[in-house]
Amino acid sequence: MSNIGSWAVPIVISIIIISGIVKNLPIFDIFLNGAKDGLGVSVSIAPSLIGLITAISMIKASGALDIFTSFIAPFANKIGFPPEVVPLAILRPISGSGTIALLDNLFSEYGPDSSIGNIASIVMGATETTFYTAAVYLGSIGIKNSKYTIPSALLADLTTIILAVISVRAFLV
């Protein structure tokens, strides 16, 4: 039963193929049409993703993230949020891969079972790469006005970050 995850995808694919054969559907043609549609979506969201990746690179390279982190560190200390996790919390809505590198650095320096490691883990697991997700999903269906989506998602991320600190302080320390 512990290997169910390794069997799930092949079983689902088999069920799809068998269902297509039973219903006498052109399985390969349907697959090719889906792949063609997926390629079209990829092309349509490429400008948003390129802009997002460029912005992330500029923020990191300019040192703006470090400046903002040092600016907000005193406030973070007062509310019990480790300043070491601030760059992760700031970058998480923008970049998944960038925050994985930050998380790895935090684990290497403080350990995964430390208070900092636990807070960082909760932040990583419970927040979303909001801007990337919005660019992909809203861009793929052609929505250009994300008037309420982005602020609501960022508020959810902020709530999660606050609850991560509260949870670690209440249950793990």
Phi, psi and omega in degrees: 000337181287344180263016183299327179297323181285342179261345187299310183295312178299325179293315180297316179298318178298317179298318179297314181295315180296319178298319178296320179293316181298321180275002178058047180263151176283084189302313183294320178296319178297318178299315180296321177296320177296319178295320179295317177297319178298321178295321177297319178296318179301318180293322183288331181264355182304315180301319178297316181292321179296317177298318180295315180296320178296316180298318179298315179298319180293319180297316180293312185291329183284343183085006180298325179295318179294319179296314180295321179298315179292330178290320185270348183304315179300319177294318179299318178300319182296326180267003177086013178267122182299125180300336179295336183267350182304313179301323178296314181295325180286317186278337185304315179294347184258316190220128176281312183292324177296322180283333175295320177296319177296318179299317178299318178297318179297318178296318180296320184277318187248344181092147182289338182265003178284168176300317178297316179297320179293316179297315179299321179295317179295318179300316180294319184281334188252352177255173184235154171280079192306309185290322177296312181298317178297318179299317182289305187286314180289323178294326183290336178251007171082019178276123181255337181259104180254045188310313183256339185295306184296310179300321179295317180293320178293324176295321176296319177297316179297318178300318179297318180297316178296316180292332175298315179296314181299316181297314181296317179296321184281322190251335189246347182256000000 
